[in-house]
Amino acid sequence: MQPAVSRDADVIVVGAGPAGSATAHHLALAGHDVLLLEKTSFPREKVCGDGLTPRAVRSLVSMGIDTSEQAGWLHNKGLRIIGGGMRLEIPWPDLASYPAYGLVRPRSDFDDLLARQAVKSGAVLRENTAVTGPVLDKAGRITGVTTKGENGAVTYSAPLVVAADGNSSRLSLAMGLETRDDRPMGVAVRTYYRSPRHDDDWLESWLELWDRGDDGRERLLPGYGWIFGVGDGTSNVGLGILNTSTAWGKVDYKDLLKRWLDQTPEEWGFRDENRTQPVRGAALPMGFNRQPHYTNGMLLVGDSGGMVNPFNGEGIAYAMESGEIAAQVIGQALARPTADARERALQAYPQTLKQTYGGYYTVGRMFVKAIGDDRVMKLATRHGLPHPVLMRFVLKLMANLTDPRGGDAMDKVINALSRLAPAA
């Protein structure tokens, strides 16, 4: 008979963003002892557009979150696209798999709400607790983490650890998992302005962001600007750019944001005197840019595993979904009677992720490589926007909103592309 192993939880989740909180919620709801560690305290700021597509709404509903307007959520009808002299409003598709509305909520409030939901489900949350490194056994398997916080240095132990510590994922790096340089990366900057457009019920996307290159030529950048009303008197305004352009690393993104906004009507309020927060930036890790998603007792969820959608920069939906997938796999593994059986169950996690997202992300990587050429971006903007049917297809493709079974002709084409593309 083997001696009992000391443990503080069945699972330790590092990071209480959307990925970590969703993982902790689903695990705790299934009856597991979960320790959720967050280096800061709530409420806390995160760089984000604050806009949520129907894909993210579905995950919120599955977590038992009240997404009604009475609960403080601003609903939106779809996407308004500005570009090529066109202004096109495309409603969210009416699908069996997803609700037909999106949401806006500031991340400072959003992340707090999800973390409290995890606690309500039974997870133990430790705020102001920074994870300083992994605890490894002789075989190199993670068995816990060391932390530093208000109570000094504390070590926590668990048979499984989930890395939900974002793009930099120091825990992943400590376990030897570097990011892949063959995957797209984005950068986003955003801020808030007092604006009469604060209660807009459409998410607004501007497809033409211009910058002057070293040769003096105006170039159309691969990315977009956004204007999302928050409903509290302010609008979240920002832009995202991909690294597939020769302009990557050479653009002053804050200056680009200001130059773009200076071209908007003054009555909208997007001027320095109406800005309520600093301009902040963050990286967008895309298309599985860190792998493997499971190794030696550690699972990666959300941004730590590079799960941002290459098409549109959306990360929150995939953070929550991967957290739910990880919780299901962990639940199956913990129910197995032997170590070998548990390990076989855990090895299914990266395969499930590839089956779910791999082909779609491959198509996304091809897309972002193509629009890195500003000639392609110009053609897409000028000749695509005048065709509403084509743009409805593009919205479904870029937002990853299709019914997996049945659906219309657009769904069938998009689903076939995702199935046929190699998952890597």
C-alpha positions as CSV (number, residue, x, y, z in Angstrom):
1,M,0.0,0.0,0.0
2,Q,1.4,3.4,-1.1
3,P,1.6,6.2,1.5
4,A,-0.9,9.0,1.0
5,V,0.6,12.1,-0.8
6,S,0.1,15.4,0.9
7,R,-1.9,17.8,-1.3
8,D,-3.6,21.2,-1.0
9,A,-6.1,20.6,-3.9
10,D,-7.0,18.1,-6.7
11,V,-6.0,20.8,-9.2
12,I,-4.2,24.1,-9.0
13,V,-5.2,26.8,-11.5
14,V,-2.7,29.6,-12.0
15,G,-4.3,32.8,-13.2
16,A,-7.9,33.9,-12.6
17,G,-8.6,35.5,-16.0
18,P,-11.5,34.0,-18.1
19,A,-9.5,30.8,-18.9
20,G,-8.5,30.1,-15.3
21,S,-11.9,31.0,-13.8
22,A,-13.8,28.9,-16.3
23,T,-11.5,26.0,-15.6
24,A,-11.9,26.4,-11.9
25,H,-15.7,26.8,-12.1
26,H,-16.3,23.6,-14.2
27,L,-13.9,21.6,-12.0
28,A,-15.4,22.8,-8.8
29,L,-18.9,22.2,-10.1
30,A,-18.0,18.6,-10.8
31,G,-16.9,18.2,-7.1
32,H,-13.2,18.6,-7.3
33,D,-11.0,20.6,-4.9
34,V,-9.7,23.5,-6.8
35,L,-7.2,26.2,-5.8
36,L,-7.3,29.3,-8.0
37,L,-4.2,31.5,-7.7
38,E,-4.3,35.2,-8.9
39,K,-1.2,37.4,-8.7
40,T,-3.3,40.6,-8.4
41,S,-6.5,41.5,-6.6
42,F,-10.0,42.1,-8.1
43,P,-11.1,44.3,-9.6
44,R,-8.1,44.7,-11.9
45,E,-7.5,46.1,-15.4
46,K,-6.7,44.0,-18.5
47,V,-6.1,45.3,-22.0
48,C,-9.1,44.2,-24.1
49,G,-11.8,45.5,-26.4
50,D,-14.4,44.4,-23.9
51,G,-16.6,43.1,-26.8
52,L,-17.9,39.6,-26.7
53,T,-19.2,37.7,-29.7
54,P,-22.1,35.1,-29.4
55,R,-19.4,32.4,-29.1
56,A,-18.3,34.0,-25.8
57,V,-21.9,34.5,-24.7
58,R,-22.5,30.8,-25.0
59,S,-19.7,30.0,-22.6
60,L,-21.0,32.6,-20.1
61,V,-24.4,30.9,-20.2
62,S,-22.8,27.5,-19.7
63,M,-21.2,28.9,-16.6
64,G,-24.5,30.0,-15.2
65,I,-23.8,33.7,-15.7
66,D,-26.9,36.0,-16.0
67,T,-26.2,37.9,-19.3
68,S,-29.4,40.0,-19.2
69,E,-29.3,43.8,-19.6
70,Q,-30.8,44.0,-16.1
71,A,-27.6,42.3,-14.8
72,G,-25.5,45.1,-16.3
73,W,-24.6,43.7,-19.7
74,L,-24.8,45.9,-22.8
75,H,-26.2,43.8,-25.7
76,N,-25.3,44.3,-29.3
77,K,-26.9,43.2,-32.6
78,G,-23.9,42.4,-34.7
79,L,-21.0,44.0,-36.5
80,R,-20.9,47.4,-38.2
81,I,-18.0,47.5,-40.7
82,I,-16.5,50.7,-42.0
83,G,-14.1,50.7,-45.0
84,G,-13.6,51.3,-48.7
85,G,-16.2,54.1,-48.5
86,M,-18.8,51.6,-47.3
87,R,-20.8,51.3,-44.1
88,L,-22.3,47.8,-43.6
89,E,-24.2,46.4,-40.7
90,I,-24.2,42.6,-40.4
91,P,-26.4,41.0,-37.7
92,W,-25.0,38.1,-35.7
93,P,-26.2,34.9,-37.4
94,D,-29.3,33.1,-36.1
95,L,-27.9,29.7,-35.2
96,A,-28.9,26.7,-33.1
97,S,-25.5,26.5,-31.5
98,Y,-25.1,30.2,-30.4
99,P,-27.3,33.0,-29.2
100,A,-27.9,35.8,-31.7
101,Y,-26.5,38.6,-29.6
102,G,-23.1,39.8,-28.4
103,L,-22.2,41.7,-25.2
104,V,-19.9,44.4,-23.9
105,R,-18.6,44.6,-20.4
106,P,-15.3,46.1,-19.1
107,R,-12.7,43.5,-18.2
108,S,-12.2,45.0,-14.7
109,D,-15.7,43.9,-13.9
110,F,-15.9,40.9,-16.2
111,D,-12.9,39.0,-14.8
112,D,-14.1,39.7,-11.2
113,L,-17.5,38.3,-12.1
114,L,-16.1,35.1,-13.5
115,A,-13.7,34.6,-10.6
116,R,-16.6,35.0,-8.1
117,Q,-18.6,32.5,-10.1
118,A,-15.8,30.0,-9.7
119,V,-15.8,30.7,-6.0
120,K,-19.5,30.3,-5.8
121,S,-19.1,26.9,-7.5
122,G,-16.7,25.8,-4.8
123,A,-13.2,26.9,-5.9
124,V,-10.9,28.5,-3.4
125,L,-9.5,31.8,-4.7
126,R,-6.2,33.2,-3.4
127,E,-5.7,36.8,-4.6
128,N,-2.4,38.7,-4.4
129,T,-0.6,35.4,-4.8
130,A,2.1,35.3,-7.4
131,V,3.3,32.0,-8.6
132,T,7.1,32.0,-8.7
133,G,7.8,28.6,-10.1
134,P,6.8,24.9,-10.4
135,V,7.5,22.2,-7.9
136,L,8.8,19.1,-9.8
137,D,9.3,15.5,-8.8
138,K,12.4,13.4,-9.8
139,A,10.8,12.6,-13.1
140,G,10.3,16.3,-14.0
141,R,6.5,16.1,-13.4
142,I,4.9,19.2,-11.8
143,T,3.4,18.5,-8.4
144,G,2.7,22.0,-7.2
145,V,3.8,25.6,-7.3
146,T,5.8,28.0,-5.2
147,T,4.2,31.4,-4.5
148,K,4.9,34.8,-3.0
149,G,2.2,37.0,-1.5
150,E,0.8,38.7,1.5
151,N,1.6,35.7,3.7
152,G,5.1,35.4,2.4
153,A,6.5,32.4,0.5
154,V,4.0,29.5,0.4
155,T,4.2,26.2,-1.5
156,Y,1.0,24.5,-2.7
157,S,0.8,20.9,-4.0
158,A,-1.6,19.1,-6.4
159,P,-1.3,16.2,-8.8
160,L,-2.4,18.5,-11.7
161,V,-1.7,22.2,-12.5
162,V,-3.4,24.3,-15.1
163,A,-1.4,27.3,-16.6
164,A,-3.9,30.1,-17.2
165,D,-1.3,32.9,-16.7
166,G,-1.7,34.6,-20.0
167,N,0.5,35.3,-23.0
168,S,3.8,35.5,-21.1
169,S,3.0,32.3,-19.1
170,R,6.0,32.3,-16.8
171,L,4.9,28.9,-15.5
172,S,5.0,27.4,-19.0
173,L,8.4,28.9,-19.6
174,A,9.7,27.4,-16.3
175,M,8.4,24.1,-17.6
176,G,10.4,24.5,-20.8
177,L,7.6,25.5,-23.1
178,E,8.6,28.3,-25.4
179,T,6.4,30.1,-27.9
180,R,6.5,29.1,-31.6
181,D,7.8,31.8,-34.0
182,D,5.9,30.2,-37.0
183,R,2.5,31.3,-35.6
184,P,1.0,34.8,-36.0
185,M,1.1,37.3,-33.3
186,G,-0.9,40.5,-32.9
187,V,-0.6,43.6,-30.8
188,A,-3.6,45.6,-29.5
189,V,-3.8,49.1,-28.0
190,R,-6.9,50.6,-26.5
191,T,-8.3,53.3,-24.2
192,Y,-11.6,54.8,-23.2
193,Y,-13.3,58.1,-24.1
194,R,-16.3,59.9,-22.8
195,S,-18.6,59.7,-25.9
196,P,-22.3,60.1,-26.9
197,R,-21.8,56.8,-28.7
198,H,-21.4,54.9,-25.5
199,D,-24.7,53.1,-25.9
200,D,-24.3,51.9,-29.5
201,D,-25.9,48.5,-29.9
202,W,-23.5,47.4,-32.7
203,L,-19.8,46.5,-32.4
204,E,-18.0,48.8,-34.9
205,S,-14.9,47.7,-36.9
206,W,-12.8,50.0,-39.1
207,L,-10.9,48.1,-41.8
208,E,-8.6,50.8,-43.1
209,L,-5.6,51.7,-40.9
210,W,-3.0,53.5,-43.0
211,D,0.7,54.1,-42.1
212,R,3.5,55.7,-44.1
213,G,6.4,53.4,-44.7
214,D,10.1,54.1,-44.8
215,D,9.8,54.6,-48.6
216,G,7.2,57.3,-48.1
217,R,4.4,55.1,-49.5
218,E,1.1,54.9,-47.7
219,R,0.4,51.2,-46.7
220,L,-2.8,49.6,-45.6
221,L,-2.0,47.6,-42.4
222,P,-3.4,44.1,-41.7
223,G,-5.7,44.8,-38.8
224,Y,-8.6,46.9,-37.8
225,G,-9.8,49.6,-35.4
226,W,-12.7,49.2,-33.1
227,I,-15.3,51.4,-31.4
228,F,-17.3,49.5,-28.7
229,G,-19.8,51.4,-26.6
230,V,-19.6,50.4,-22.9
231,G,-22.9,51.9,-21.9
232,D,-21.6,53.9,-18.9
233,G,-20.9,57.1,-20.8
234,T,-17.7,55.9,-22.3
235,S,-16.6,53.9,-25.4
236,N,-13.7,51.4,-25.6
237,V,-11.6,52.4,-28.7
238,G,-8.6,50.6,-29.9
239,L,-6.8,48.9,-32.8
240,G,-5.1,45.6,-33.5
241,I,-2.3,44.9,-35.9
242,L,-0.8,41.6,-37.1
243,N,2.9,40.7,-37.4
244,T,2.5,39.4,-41.0
245,S,3.1,42.9,-42.3
246,T,6.6,44.5,-43.0
247,A,5.3,47.3,-40.8
248,W,5.5,45.0,-37.7
249,G,7.7,46.5,-35.0
250,K,8.1,49.8,-37.0
251,V,4.7,51.4,-36.2
252,D,4.1,53.7,-33.3
253,Y,0.7,52.1,-32.3
254,K,-0.4,54.8,-29.9
255,D,0.4,57.5,-32.6
256,L,-1.5,55.4,-35.2
257,L,-4.5,55.2,-32.8
258,K,-4.5,59.0,-32.4
259,R,-4.1,59.7,-36.1
260,W,-7.0,57.4,-36.9
261,L,-9.3,58.9,-34.2
262,D,-8.4,62.5,-35.3
263,Q,-10.2,61.6,-38.6
264,T,-13.5,60.7,-36.8
265,P,-16.1,63.4,-36.2
266,E,-15.2,65.7,-33.3
267,E,-18.7,65.3,-31.8
268,W,-18.0,61.6,-31.1
269,G,-15.6,62.8,-28.4
270,F,-12.5,60.7,-29.4
271,R,-10.0,63.4,-28.5
272,D,-7.4,63.7,-25.7
273,E,-9.5,65.9,-23.5
274,N,-12.2,63.2,-23.3
275,R,-9.8,60.3,-22.7
276,T,-10.5,58.7,-19.3
277,Q,-7.7,56.2,-19.1
278,P,-4.1,55.8,-20.5
279,V,-3.5,54.0,-23.8
280,R,-2.5,50.5,-23.0
281,G,-1.2,47.7,-25.1
282,A,-1.0,43.9,-25.1
283,A,0.2,41.0,-27.2
284,L,-2.3,38.6,-28.9
285,P,-0.9,35.1,-29.1
286,M,-2.6,33.3,-32.0
287,G,-3.2,29.9,-33.5
288,F,-1.7,27.6,-30.9
289,N,1.6,29.5,-30.6
290,R,2.7,27.5,-27.5
291,Q,2.6,23.6,-27.5
292,P,2.2,21.0,-26.3
293,H,-1.0,21.9,-24.4
294,Y,-0.4,19.1,-22.0
295,T,2.9,17.9,-20.6
296,N,4.2,16.4,-17.3
297,G,1.0,17.1,-15.2
298,M,0.4,20.7,-16.6
299,L,-2.3,21.8,-19.0
300,L,-2.4,25.1,-20.9
301,V,-5.6,27.0,-21.4
302,G,-6.4,30.3,-23.1
303,D,-3.6,32.8,-23.9
304,S,-1.0,30.6,-22.3
305,G,-1.6,28.1,-25.1
306,G,-1.9,30.8,-27.8
307,M,-5.6,30.2,-28.4
308,V,-6.5,33.6,-29.8
309,N,-8.5,33.4,-33.1
310,P,-6.1,34.5,-35.9
311,F,-9.0,35.9,-37.9
312,N,-10.3,38.5,-35.5
313,G,-8.1,38.6,-32.4
314,E,-10.9,37.2,-30.2
315,G,-9.4,35.4,-27.1
316,I,-12.1,35.4,-24.4
317,A,-14.4,32.9,-26.0
318,Y,-11.5,30.4,-26.6
319,A,-10.2,31.0,-23.1
320,M,-13.5,30.0,-21.5
321,E,-14.0,27.1,-24.0
322,S,-10.5,25.7,-23.5
323,G,-11.1,25.9,-19.7
324,E,-14.2,23.9,-20.0
325,I,-12.5,21.3,-22.2
326,A,-9.6,21.1,-19.8
327,A,-12.0,20.6,-16.9
328,Q,-13.8,17.7,-18.7
329,V,-10.5,16.0,-19.5
330,I,-9.2,16.4,-15.9
331,G,-12.4,15.1,-14.5
332,Q,-12.1,12.0,-16.6
333,A,-8.4,11.6,-15.6
334,L,-9.0,11.9,-11.9
335,A,-11.6,9.2,-12.1
336,R,-9.1,6.7,-13.4
337,P,-7.7,4.2,-10.8
338,T,-4.1,4.1,-11.9
339,A,-1.4,6.6,-12.8
340,D,-1.0,5.1,-16.3
341,A,-4.7,5.3,-17.0
342,R,-4.8,8.9,-15.7
343,E,-2.0,9.8,-18.0
344,R,-3.7,8.3,-21.1
345,A,-6.8,10.4,-20.3
346,L,-4.7,13.6,-20.0
347,Q,-3.0,13.0,-23.3
348,A,-6.4,13.4,-24.9
349,Y,-6.4,17.1,-24.1
350,P,-4.1,18.4,-26.9
351,Q,-5.8,16.1,-29.4
352,T,-9.2,17.4,-28.4
353,L,-8.0,21.0,-28.9
354,K,-6.7,20.2,-32.3
355,Q,-9.9,18.4,-33.3
356,T,-11.9,21.4,-32.1
357,Y,-9.8,24.3,-33.4
358,G,-6.8,23.0,-35.3
359,G,-8.1,23.1,-38.8
360,Y,-9.8,26.4,-38.3
361,Y,-6.7,28.0,-36.9
362,T,-4.7,26.7,-39.9
363,V,-7.1,28.4,-42.3
364,G,-6.7,31.5,-40.1
365,R,-3.0,31.4,-40.3
366,M,-3.3,31.3,-44.1
367,F,-5.6,34.3,-44.0
368,V,-3.4,36.5,-41.9
369,K,-0.4,35.7,-44.1
370,A,-2.3,36.7,-47.1
371,I,-3.5,40.1,-45.7
372,G,0.0,40.9,-44.6
373,D,0.4,42.0,-48.3
374,D,-1.4,45.4,-48.4
375,R,-2.4,44.8,-52.0
376,V,-4.5,41.9,-50.8
377,M,-5.9,43.9,-48.0
378,K,-6.9,46.7,-50.4
379,L,-8.6,44.3,-52.8
380,A,-10.5,42.6,-49.9
381,T,-11.7,46.0,-48.5
382,R,-12.7,47.6,-51.8
383,H,-14.2,44.6,-53.6
384,G,-15.6,42.6,-50.7
385,L,-17.6,45.2,-48.7
386,P,-20.0,46.1,-51.6
387,H,-21.3,42.5,-51.5
388,P,-23.5,41.9,-48.4
389,V,-23.9,38.1,-48.9
390,L,-20.2,37.7,-49.1
391,M,-19.7,39.8,-46.0
392,R,-22.2,37.6,-44.1
393,F,-20.0,34.7,-45.0
394,V,-16.9,36.5,-43.9
395,L,-18.5,37.4,-40.6
396,K,-19.4,33.7,-39.9
397,L,-15.9,32.7,-40.9
398,M,-14.0,35.3,-39.0
399,A,-16.1,35.0,-35.8
400,N,-16.2,31.1,-36.1
401,L,-20.0,31.1,-35.8
402,T,-21.5,28.1,-37.6
403,D,-23.8,25.2,-36.7
404,P,-21.6,22.1,-36.8
405,R,-24.4,19.9,-38.1
406,G,-26.9,21.0,-40.6
407,G,-26.8,24.8,-41.0
408,D,-26.9,26.7,-44.2
409,A,-24.6,26.6,-47.3
410,M,-22.2,29.0,-45.7
411,D,-21.9,26.8,-42.6
412,K,-21.2,23.8,-44.7
413,V,-18.4,25.5,-46.6
414,I,-16.7,26.9,-43.5
415,N,-17.0,23.6,-41.6
416,A,-15.6,21.7,-44.6
417,L,-12.6,24.1,-44.8
418,S,-11.9,23.6,-41.1
419,R,-12.1,19.8,-41.5
420,L,-9.9,19.6,-44.6
421,A,-7.2,21.9,-43.3
422,P,-4.4,20.1,-41.4
423,A,-4.5,20.6,-37.6
424,A,-1.1,21.6,-36.4
